[in-house]
Amino acid sequence: MQNKKIKHFAEGAWLLGIVFCSLGVSLSAKSGLGVSMIVAPAYVLYLKISQTLSWFTLGMAEYTLQGVLVVLTAVVLRRFKLKYPLCFLTAVIHGFAVDAWRSLIGAEMAQTALEKGLYCAGGALITAFAIALMLRTYLPQEVYELVVKEIAEKYSFSMNKVKWIFDISSLLLGIVLMLVLFKSFSFEMIGIGTLVLTVINTPLITFFGRILDKFVSFDPAFKGFYDKFEKILD
């Protein structure tokens, strides 16, 4: 007997991807063991800028940095697609969701070792699951995923290899920003959780992706909208 798949889940994958990804980021930040390598540069900027501008949030730092990334992508690749600003819009929605989660679960750091470990592990697993969802929707993803896809497509590189390079580059950028802005190394910004995630993030995304493909069909629920949307993006 074949497993019955959940059908027409392309749009649902986008929505759940936003919800879970923002939750994962919030949990990782709360762990005090370091955020993911992708979020590290934005997190360092948030911690520094919020010292002067108290209203500046982690969500704002996320979509501000992603805005810079989307501009750099267009300049470096020498092309512009409508999906670039749409991906930035997704980043803005994600940023608001991050701030909403941090208001709900609290932005203060975990205190005990058990709490730190649970928040860190939960954040890692939930974020990887969310990205696996986002990679399977036709709707605009965040700029981080856009950059990886565009570079791989432009130069015919392996998607996984580009993702590894992007992850490591983000980690190094986060470290440089931390050392320049704070003149010291803080494990609350870039800690053991960040380093572990740099190694296991891509395999985790692949693992969750295989499970999702087994039980979920990511065809669009709104075929007419999908056809028109694809033509606009092309």
Stockholm file with secondary structure:
# STOCKHOLM 1.0

chainA/1-234         MQNKKIKHFAEGAWLLGIVFCSLGVSLSAKSGLGVSMIVAPAYVLYLKISQTLSWFTLGMAEYTLQGVLVVLTAVVLRRFKLKYPLCFLTAVIHGFAVDAWRSLIGAEMAQTALEKGLYCAGGALITAFAIALMLRTYLPQEVYELVVKEIAEKYSFSMNKVKWIFDISSLLLGIVLMLVLFKSFSFEMIGIGTLVLTVINTPLITFFGRILDKFVSFDPAFKGFYDKFEKILD
#=GR chainA/1-234 SS CCCCCBCSCHHHHHHHHHHHHHHHHHHHHHHTSCCCTTTHHHHHHHHHHTTTCTTCCHHHHHHHHHHHHHHHHHHHHTCCCTHHHHHHHHHHHHHHHHHHHHHHHCSSCCCSHHHHHHHHHHHHHHHHHHHHHHTTCSSCCCHHHHHHHHHHHHHTCCHHHHHHHHHHHHHHHHHHHHHHHHSSCCTTTSCHHHHHHHHHHHHHHHHHHHHHHHHBCCCCSCHHHHHHHHHHHC
#=GC SS_cons         CCCCCBCSCHHHHHHHHHHHHHHHHHHHHHHTSCCCTTTHHHHHHHHHHTTTCTTCCHHHHHHHHHHHHHHHHHHHHTCCCTHHHHHHHHHHHHHHHHHHHHHHHCSSCCCSHHHHHHHHHHHHHHHHHHHHHHTTCSSCCCHHHHHHHHHHHHHTCCHHHHHHHHHHHHHHHHHHHHHHHHSSCCTTTSCHHHHHHHHHHHHHHHHHHHHHHHHBCCCCSCHHHHHHHHHHHC
//
